[in-house]
Amino acid sequence: MKLPAGRTLLMALLAACAASSAHAVDMFGDSYKPCGDAASTAAGIDCVVAKTKIWDRRLNADYKDLQASAGKAQLAPLRAAQRLWVQYRDANCRFYGSHDGSIAELQQAECVRAMTQDRALELEQAMKP
């Protein structure tokens, strides 16, 4: 059965969501480990923030590429999903940073990094046929 172009991308996005949960990035996993060796909490935070910037650039590029390949009917839902994802990521990671102690800042920063990496990989997966 051949699906209309709009439904094809929607199906790809749904498949990517399902696939991304199978390979979700763990907080404090392999991508974090080099930052865990930092001499101080502040240095660890700086390391995580630097890694987040790399993933954020990749996420933005993937998002633009997905917009370019999306059907006209999919642009508004894609934009809405991305805006809501950013709101969710920020609220979710504020939770990790809401307790006392300097480690909370590191946990919040690592949450942002891990979720940004996950979303970038999800969008990359959505572009695959």
HUCORZI-V485006 format. One record per run of one state. SS is the DSSP state (H for helix, E for strand, C for the rest). FROM is the first residue (numbers start at 0). LEN is the number of residues. If there is no record, write none. Layout:
((SS	FROM	LEN) (SS	FROM	LEN))
This chain:
((C	0	4) (H	4	18) (C	22	7) (H	29	7) (C	36	4) (H	40	29) (C	69	2) (H	71	25) (C	96	6) (H	102	24) (C	126	3))
